[in-house]
Amino acid sequence: MKKTIWHKVLKVVIAVATAILGALGVNAMNP
């Protein structure tokens, strides 16, 4: 498999994870 594909997948997964954690953090800080 090409490593470039995995790099793209990892970037997308990290971006989504940070977005979800960020949203949860904002919701937790603003009850």
CHARMM-style PDB file with segment names, atoms N, HN, CA, C and O in Angstrom:
ATOM      1  N   MET     1       0.841  -1.205   0.000  1.00  0.00      PROA
ATOM      2  CA  MET     1       0.000   0.000   0.000  1.00  0.00      PROA
ATOM      3  C   MET     1       0.876   1.255   0.000  1.00  0.00      PROA
ATOM      4  O   MET     1       2.010   1.240   0.479  1.00  0.00      PROA
ATOM      5  N   LYS     2       0.334   2.321  -0.539  1.00  0.00      PROA
ATOM      6  HN  LYS     2      -0.587   2.334  -0.928  1.00  0.00      PROA
ATOM      7  CA  LYS     2       1.102   3.574  -0.587  1.00  0.00      PROA
ATOM      8  C   LYS     2       1.017   4.289   0.754  1.00  0.00      PROA
ATOM      9  O   LYS     2      -0.051   4.380   1.359  1.00  0.00      PROA
ATOM     10  N   LYS     3       2.151   4.792   1.203  1.00  0.00      PROA
ATOM     11  HN  LYS     3       3.019   4.718   0.711  1.00  0.00      PROA
ATOM     12  CA  LYS     3       2.171   5.498   2.492  1.00  0.00      PROA
ATOM     13  C   LYS     3       1.421   6.819   2.406  1.00  0.00      PROA
ATOM     14  O   LYS     3       0.883   7.299   3.404  1.00  0.00      PROA
ATOM     15  N   THR     4       1.383   7.410   1.210  1.00  0.00      PROA
ATOM     16  HN  THR     4       1.820   7.020   0.399  1.00  0.00      PROA
ATOM     17  CA  THR     4       0.702   8.699   1.063  1.00  0.00      PROA
ATOM     18  C   THR     4      -0.766   8.577   1.445  1.00  0.00      PROA
ATOM     19  O   THR     4      -1.333   9.485   2.053  1.00  0.00      PROA
ATOM     20  N   ILE     5      -1.380   7.455   1.089  1.00  0.00      PROA
ATOM     21  HN  ILE     5      -0.919   6.718   0.595  1.00  0.00      PROA
ATOM     22  CA  ILE     5      -2.794   7.255   1.427  1.00  0.00      PROA
ATOM     23  C   ILE     5      -2.959   7.222   2.942  1.00  0.00      PROA
ATOM     24  O   ILE     5      -3.877   7.835   3.488  1.00  0.00      PROA
ATOM     25  N   TRP     6      -2.064   6.502   3.616  1.00  0.00      PROA
ATOM     26  HN  TRP     6      -1.319   6.004   3.172  1.00  0.00      PROA
ATOM     27  CA  TRP     6      -2.159   6.419   5.075  1.00  0.00      PROA
ATOM     28  C   TRP     6      -1.953   7.784   5.706  1.00  0.00      PROA
ATOM     29  O   TRP     6      -2.608   8.116   6.694  1.00  0.00      PROA
ATOM     30  N   HSD     7      -1.040   8.586   5.140  1.00  0.00      PROA
ATOM     31  HN  HSD     7      -0.507   8.316   4.338  1.00  0.00      PROA
ATOM     32  CA  HSD     7      -0.804   9.925   5.695  1.00  0.00      PROA
ATOM     33  C   HSD     7      -2.076  10.759   5.571  1.00  0.00      PROA
ATOM     34  O   HSD     7      -2.433  11.487   6.497  1.00  0.00      PROA
ATOM     35  N   LYS     8      -2.757  10.658   4.441  1.00  0.00      PROA
ATOM     36  HN  LYS     8      -2.468  10.066   3.689  1.00  0.00      PROA
ATOM     37  CA  LYS     8      -3.997  11.423   4.245  1.00  0.00      PROA
ATOM     38  C   LYS     8      -5.059  10.955   5.228  1.00  0.00      PROA
ATOM     39  O   LYS     8      -5.763  11.765   5.831  1.00  0.00      PROA
ATOM     40  N   VAL     9      -5.167   9.630   5.386  1.00  0.00      PROA
ATOM     41  HN  VAL     9      -4.595   8.972   4.897  1.00  0.00      PROA
ATOM     42  CA  VAL     9      -6.171   9.080   6.309  1.00  0.00      PROA
ATOM     43  C   VAL     9      -5.889   9.547   7.732  1.00  0.00      PROA
ATOM     44  O   VAL     9      -6.803   9.957   8.447  1.00  0.00      PROA
ATOM     45  N   LEU    10      -4.617   9.484   8.143  1.00  0.00      PROA
ATOM     46  HN  LEU    10      -3.874   9.151   7.562  1.00  0.00      PROA
ATOM     47  CA  LEU    10      -4.265   9.905   9.501  1.00  0.00      PROA
ATOM     48  C   LEU    10      -4.599  11.375   9.702  1.00  0.00      PROA
ATOM     49  O   LEU    10      -5.111  11.757  10.754  1.00  0.00      PROA
ATOM     50  N   LYS    11      -4.315  12.203   8.702  1.00  0.00      PROA
ATOM     51  HN  LYS    11      -3.899  11.893   7.847  1.00  0.00      PROA
ATOM     52  CA  LYS    11      -4.605  13.640   8.829  1.00  0.00      PROA
ATOM     53  C   LYS    11      -6.100  13.863   8.997  1.00  0.00      PROA
ATOM     54  O   LYS    11      -6.518  14.678   9.820  1.00  0.00      PROA
ATOM     55  N   VAL    12      -6.906  13.146   8.226  1.00  0.00      PROA
ATOM     56  HN  VAL    12      -6.567  12.484   7.558  1.00  0.00      PROA
ATOM     57  CA  VAL    12      -8.366  13.297   8.318  1.00  0.00      PROA
ATOM     58  C   VAL    12      -8.861  12.833   9.684  1.00  0.00      PROA
ATOM     59  O   VAL    12      -9.671  13.507  10.320  1.00  0.00      PROA
ATOM     60  N   VAL    13      -8.369  11.675  10.131  1.00  0.00      PROA
ATOM     61  HN  VAL    13      -7.711  11.128   9.614  1.00  0.00      PROA
ATOM     62  CA  VAL    13      -8.802  11.138  11.433  1.00  0.00      PROA
ATOM     63  C   VAL    13      -8.433  12.101  12.554  1.00  0.00      PROA
ATOM     64  O   VAL    13      -9.241  12.361  13.446  1.00  0.00      PROA
ATOM     65  N   ILE    14      -7.207  12.633  12.509  1.00  0.00      PROA
ATOM     66  HN  ILE    14      -6.551  12.422  11.785  1.00  0.00      PROA
ATOM     67  CA  ILE    14      -6.767  13.567  13.552  1.00  0.00      PROA
ATOM     68  C   ILE    14      -7.615  14.835  13.512  1.00  0.00      PROA
ATOM     69  O   ILE    14      -8.003  15.357  14.557  1.00  0.00      PROA
ATOM     70  N   ALA    15      -7.901  15.328  12.318  1.00  0.00      PROA
ATOM     71  HN  ALA    15      -7.586  14.904  11.469  1.00  0.00      PROA
ATOM     72  CA  ALA    15      -8.705  16.547  12.185  1.00  0.00      PROA
ATOM     73  C   ALA    15     -10.099  16.329  12.774  1.00  0.00      PROA
ATOM     74  O   ALA    15     -10.608  17.179  13.505  1.00  0.00      PROA
ATOM     75  N   VAL    16     -10.708  15.196  12.456  1.00  0.00      PROA
ATOM     76  HN  VAL    16     -10.295  14.505  11.863  1.00  0.00      PROA
ATOM     77  CA  VAL    16     -12.047  14.899  12.978  1.00  0.00      PROA
ATOM     78  C   VAL    16     -12.006  14.733  14.495  1.00  0.00      PROA
ATOM     79  O   VAL    16     -12.874  15.245  15.203  1.00  0.00      PROA
ATOM     80  N   ALA    17     -10.995  14.017  14.994  1.00  0.00      PROA
ATOM     81  HN  ALA    17     -10.290  13.601  14.419  1.00  0.00      PROA
ATOM     82  CA  ALA    17     -10.880  13.786  16.438  1.00  0.00      PROA
ATOM     83  C   ALA    17     -10.709  15.109  17.175  1.00  0.00      PROA
ATOM     84  O   ALA    17     -11.356  15.331  18.198  1.00  0.00      PROA
ATOM     85  N   THR    18      -9.853  15.986  16.673  1.00  0.00      PROA
ATOM     86  HN  THR    18      -9.327  15.806  15.842  1.00  0.00      PROA
ATOM     87  CA  THR    18      -9.635  17.276  17.333  1.00  0.00      PROA
ATOM     88  C   THR    18     -10.912  18.110  17.287  1.00  0.00      PROA
ATOM     89  O   THR    18     -11.230  18.808  18.249  1.00  0.00      PROA
ATOM     90  N   ALA    19     -11.644  18.043  16.179  1.00  0.00      PROA
ATOM     91  HN  ALA    19     -11.385  17.475  15.397  1.00  0.00      PROA
ATOM     92  CA  ALA    19     -12.890  18.811  16.062  1.00  0.00      PROA
ATOM     93  C   ALA    19     -13.910  18.317  17.089  1.00  0.00      PROA
ATOM     94  O   ALA    19     -14.574  19.119  17.746  1.00  0.00      PROA
ATOM     95  N   ILE    20     -14.031  16.994  17.224  1.00  0.00      PROA
ATOM     96  HN  ILE    20     -13.492  16.342  16.690  1.00  0.00      PROA
ATOM     97  CA  ILE    20     -14.984  16.423  18.189  1.00  0.00      PROA
ATOM     98  C   ILE    20     -14.570  16.782  19.614  1.00  0.00      PROA
ATOM     99  O   ILE    20     -15.398  17.214  20.415  1.00  0.00      PROA
ATOM    100  N   LEU    21     -13.279  16.599  19.929  1.00  0.00      PROA
ATOM    101  HN  LEU    21     -12.606  16.248  19.278  1.00  0.00      PROA
ATOM    102  CA  LEU    21     -12.805  16.918  21.281  1.00  0.00      PROA
ATOM    103  C   LEU    21     -12.993  18.402  21.559  1.00  0.00      PROA
ATOM    104  O   LEU    21     -13.358  18.782  22.671  1.00  0.00      PROA
ATOM    105  N   GLY    22     -12.749  19.241  20.564  1.00  0.00      PROA
ATOM    106  HN  GLY    22     -12.452  18.932  19.660  1.00  0.00      PROA
ATOM    107  CA  GLY    22     -12.912  20.682  20.741  1.00  0.00      PROA
ATOM    108  C   GLY    22     -14.370  21.017  21.021  1.00  0.00      PROA
ATOM    109  O   GLY    22     -14.659  21.825  21.903  1.00  0.00      PROA
ATOM    110  N   ALA    23     -15.293  20.406  20.279  1.00  0.00      PROA
ATOM    111  HN  ALA    23     -15.058  19.749  19.563  1.00  0.00      PROA
ATOM    112  CA  ALA    23     -16.719  20.665  20.484  1.00  0.00      PROA
ATOM    113  C   ALA    23     -17.135  20.200  21.878  1.00  0.00      PROA
ATOM    114  O   ALA    23     -17.866  20.900  22.579  1.00  0.00      PROA
ATOM    115  N   LEU    24     -16.665  19.014  22.277  1.00  0.00      PROA
ATOM    116  HN  LEU    24     -16.072  18.446  21.708  1.00  0.00      PROA
ATOM    117  CA  LEU    24     -17.008  18.503  23.612  1.00  0.00      PROA
ATOM    118  C   LEU    24     -16.430  19.413  24.686  1.00  0.00      PROA
ATOM    119  O   LEU    24     -17.074  19.655  25.707  1.00  0.00      PROA
ATOM    120  N   GLY    25     -15.222  19.917  24.465  1.00  0.00      PROA
ATOM    121  HN  GLY    25     -14.699  19.720  23.636  1.00  0.00      PROA
ATOM    122  CA  GLY    25     -14.586  20.802  25.443  1.00  0.00      PROA
ATOM    123  C   GLY    25     -15.382  22.087  25.594  1.00  0.00      PROA
ATOM    124  O   GLY    25     -15.585  22.560  26.712  1.00  0.00      PROA
ATOM    125  N   VAL    26     -15.834  22.655  24.487  1.00  0.00      PROA
ATOM    126  HN  VAL    26     -15.669  22.270  23.579  1.00  0.00      PROA
ATOM    127  CA  VAL    26     -16.623  23.893  24.542  1.00  0.00      PROA
ATOM    128  C   VAL    26     -17.941  23.630  25.260  1.00  0.00      PROA
ATOM    129  O   VAL    26     -18.370  24.432  26.089  1.00  0.00      PROA
ATOM    130  N   ASN    27     -18.583  22.509  24.945  1.00  0.00      PROA
ATOM    131  HN  ASN    27     -18.234  21.857  24.271  1.00  0.00      PROA
ATOM    132  CA  ASN    27     -19.854  22.180  25.590  1.00  0.00      PROA
ATOM    133  C   ASN    27     -19.651  21.957  27.087  1.00  0.00      PROA
ATOM    134  O   ASN    27     -20.507  22.333  27.888  1.00  0.00      PROA
ATOM    135  N   ALA    28     -18.530  21.352  27.471  1.00  0.00      PROA
ATOM    136  HN  ALA    28     -17.835  21.047  26.820  1.00  0.00      PROA
ATOM    137  CA  ALA    28     -18.261  21.082  28.885  1.00  0.00      PROA
ATOM    138  C   ALA    28     -17.975  22.390  29.624  1.00  0.00      PROA
ATOM    139  O   ALA    28     -18.368  22.552  30.779  1.00  0.00      PROA
ATOM    140  N   MET    29     -17.290  23.324  28.955  1.00  0.00      PROA
ATOM    141  HN  MET    29     -16.970  23.193  28.016  1.00  0.00      PROA
ATOM    142  CA  MET    29     -16.949  24.595  29.596  1.00  0.00      PROA
ATOM    143  C   MET    29     -18.158  25.523  29.652  1.00  0.00      PROA
ATOM    144  O   MET    29     -18.223  26.400  30.513  1.00  0.00      PROA
ATOM    145  N   ASN    30     -19.118  25.340  28.740  1.00  0.00      PROA
ATOM    146  HN  ASN    30     -19.065  24.628  28.040  1.00  0.00      PROA
ATOM    147  CA  ASN    30     -20.318  26.192  28.732  1.00  0.00      PROA
ATOM    148  C   ASN    30     -21.568  25.349  28.965  1.00  0.00      PROA
ATOM    149  O   ASN    30     -22.249  24.974  28.011  1.00  0.00      PROA
ATOM    150  N   PRO    31     -21.871  25.050  30.220  1.00  0.00      PROA
ATOM    151  CA  PRO    31     -23.042  24.210  30.528  1.00  0.00      PROA
ATOM    152  C   PRO    31     -24.351  24.939  30.233  1.00  0.00      PROA
ATOM    153  OT1 PRO    31     -25.428  24.379  30.435  1.00  0.00      PROA
TER     154      PRO     31
END
